[in-house]
Amino acid sequence: METILLTFGFFIAVIFAMSIGFIIKGKTIKGSCGGITALGMKKMCDCEEPCDNLKSKIADGTADPNEVARFEKKAEPQFYEVK
């Protein structure tokens, strides 16, 4: 039981230290790799059909032709190279 309490106390101390660091520096927490924006992509969508937002843009005629063309091809799945 003592080990569990010590471990719990250690985690509480670490969380407290992190909160003090956040309060002092005021920076938000960020991921280490940067996500898909680090790969130069705006977003990643492997959907088989367009979402409602894109469907409304297609109906209005304001959709990006490249975005619409992506749904017209039913080729193999796309893979992205991580550099």
C-alpha positions as a Python dict, from the first residue, in 0.01 Angstrom:
ca = {
    (1, 'M'): (0, 0, 0),
    (2, 'E'): (291, 229, 76),
    (3, 'T'): (425, 191, -280),
    (4, 'I'): (90, 288, -429),
    (5, 'L'): (66, 599, -213),
    (6, 'L'): (424, 698, -297),
    (7, 'T'): (357, 654, -668),
    (8, 'F'): (35, 854, -647),
    (9, 'G'): (215, 1129, -453),
    (10, 'F'): (493, 1137, -714),
    (11, 'F'): (243, 1180, -998),
    (12, 'I'): (61, 1456, -810),
    (13, 'A'): (396, 1635, -753),
    (14, 'V'): (485, 1610, -1123),
    (15, 'I'): (143, 1741, -1230),
    (16, 'F'): (175, 2026, -979),
    (17, 'A'): (521, 2116, -1111),
    (18, 'M'): (392, 2113, -1468),
    (19, 'S'): (103, 2342, -1374),
    (20, 'I'): (339, 2588, -1206),
    (21, 'G'): (557, 2589, -1519),
    (22, 'F'): (249, 2654, -1733),
    (23, 'I'): (137, 2941, -1511),
    (24, 'I'): (481, 3103, -1514),
    (25, 'K'): (564, 3064, -1885),
    (26, 'G'): (207, 3086, -2017),
    (27, 'K'): (282, 2860, -2314),
    (28, 'T'): (34, 2604, -2435),
    (29, 'I'): (126, 2238, -2450),
    (30, 'K'): (234, 2126, -2799),
    (31, 'G'): (301, 1789, -2955),
    (32, 'S'): (658, 1687, -3027),
    (33, 'C'): (616, 1596, -3395),
    (34, 'G'): (385, 1873, -3514),
    (35, 'G'): (116, 1645, -3654),
    (36, 'I'): (14, 1636, -4019),
    (37, 'T'): (98, 2004, -4068),
    (38, 'A'): (466, 1910, -4032),
    (39, 'L'): (421, 1697, -4346),
    (40, 'G'): (297, 1996, -4542),
    (41, 'M'): (-63, 1879, -4559),
    (42, 'K'): (-361, 2092, -4465),
    (43, 'K'): (-562, 1790, -4359),
    (44, 'M'): (-584, 1421, -4427),
    (45, 'C'): (-906, 1268, -4547),
    (46, 'D'): (-939, 912, -4671),
    (47, 'C'): (-1316, 923, -4702),
    (48, 'E'): (-1476, 743, -4992),
    (49, 'E'): (-1733, 1015, -5052),
    (50, 'P'): (-1732, 1391, -4986),
    (51, 'C'): (-1851, 1528, -4655),
    (52, 'D'): (-2161, 1747, -4624),
    (53, 'N'): (-1952, 2065, -4627),
    (54, 'L'): (-1787, 1972, -4958),
    (55, 'K'): (-2120, 1859, -5104),
    (56, 'S'): (-2266, 2203, -5033),
    (57, 'K'): (-1961, 2370, -5193),
    (58, 'I'): (-2006, 2149, -5502),
    (59, 'A'): (-2373, 2250, -5522),
    (60, 'D'): (-2277, 2620, -5491),
    (61, 'G'): (-1997, 2584, -5745),
    (62, 'T'): (-1732, 2712, -5500),
    (63, 'A'): (-1554, 2378, -5445),
    (64, 'D'): (-1187, 2336, -5534),
    (65, 'P'): (-1166, 2125, -5854),
    (66, 'N'): (-870, 1927, -5715),
    (67, 'E'): (-1072, 1835, -5408),
    (68, 'V'): (-1366, 1719, -5620),
    (69, 'A'): (-1139, 1521, -5857),
    (70, 'R'): (-997, 1328, -5564),
    (71, 'F'): (-1337, 1168, -5504),
    (72, 'E'): (-1391, 1087, -5871),
    (73, 'K'): (-1091, 850, -5884),
    (74, 'K'): (-1148, 516, -5718),
    (75, 'A'): (-788, 400, -5731),
    (76, 'E'): (-572, 244, -5464),
    (77, 'P'): (-543, 403, -5119),
    (78, 'Q'): (-303, 693, -5084),
    (79, 'F'): (1, 662, -4860),
    (80, 'Y'): (203, 955, -4733),
    (81, 'E'): (578, 946, -4689),
    (82, 'V'): (702, 1077, -4356),
    (83, 'K'): (1031, 1261, -4386),
}
